[in-house]
Amino acid sequence: MVNNFTDLRLTGKKFESNTIHFFTNENNEIIKLCDNGDIFVKGKLIENDKEVVDAMREFLKTQGYLNGA
């Protein structure tokens, strides 16, 4: 049991500062938002909005927040 915040650790992934990551329940990265404005979907640099929207829908579905769409 974790008694305080100093007991919490991130393990298994190397995280970059100023970067936001979205993972599936299986701990696979779906979306990465970088501080320079780059957006990656499943490791690929994205250039169009539809790919970002589709990836966000996939993330929301895997988290149980979106059904069907």
C-alpha positions as CSV (number, residue, x, y, z in Angstrom):
1,M,0.0,0.0,0.0
2,V,1.2,3.5,-0.9
3,N,1.4,5.6,2.3
4,N,2.4,8.9,0.7
5,F,3.3,10.5,-2.6
6,T,7.0,9.9,-2.2
7,D,6.3,6.1,-2.6
8,L,4.9,6.6,-6.1
9,R,7.2,5.7,-9.0
10,L,6.9,5.7,-12.8
11,T,8.4,2.6,-14.2
12,G,8.7,0.8,-17.5
13,K,8.6,3.9,-19.7
14,K,11.0,6.8,-20.2
15,F,9.0,10.0,-20.0
16,E,10.0,13.3,-21.6
17,S,9.5,16.5,-19.8
18,N,6.8,18.9,-21.2
19,T,5.3,16.0,-23.2
20,I,1.8,14.6,-22.7
21,H,1.2,10.9,-23.4
22,F,-2.0,9.0,-23.8
23,F,-1.9,5.2,-23.4
24,T,-4.3,2.3,-24.0
25,N,-5.2,0.0,-21.1
26,E,-2.4,-2.3,-22.4
27,N,0.1,0.5,-21.8
28,N,0.6,1.2,-25.5
29,E,1.1,4.9,-26.4
30,I,-1.7,6.2,-28.8
31,I,-1.0,9.9,-28.8
32,K,2.0,12.0,-27.8
33,L,1.8,15.8,-27.6
34,C,5.2,17.5,-27.7
35,D,6.1,20.9,-26.4
36,N,7.2,22.0,-29.8
37,G,3.7,21.4,-31.2
38,D,4.4,18.0,-32.8
39,I,1.7,15.4,-32.5
40,F,2.5,11.7,-32.8
41,V,0.0,8.9,-33.2
42,K,1.3,5.4,-32.5
43,G,4.8,6.7,-33.0
44,K,4.2,8.5,-36.3
45,L,4.4,12.2,-36.7
46,I,0.9,13.4,-37.8
47,E,0.2,16.1,-40.3
48,N,-3.6,16.1,-40.5
49,D,-6.4,16.7,-38.0
50,K,-8.5,13.6,-38.9
51,E,-5.7,11.3,-37.7
52,V,-5.5,13.1,-34.4
53,V,-9.3,12.9,-34.0
54,D,-9.4,9.2,-34.8
55,A,-6.6,8.5,-32.3
56,M,-8.3,10.5,-29.6
57,R,-11.5,8.5,-30.2
58,E,-9.5,5.2,-30.0
59,F,-8.0,6.4,-26.7
60,L,-11.4,7.4,-25.3
61,K,-12.9,4.0,-26.4
62,T,-10.1,2.0,-24.7
63,Q,-10.7,4.0,-21.5
64,G,-14.5,3.3,-21.6
65,Y,-15.5,7.0,-22.1
66,L,-16.8,6.6,-25.7
67,N,-19.0,3.9,-27.2
68,G,-19.6,3.3,-30.9
69,A,-18.8,6.6,-32.6
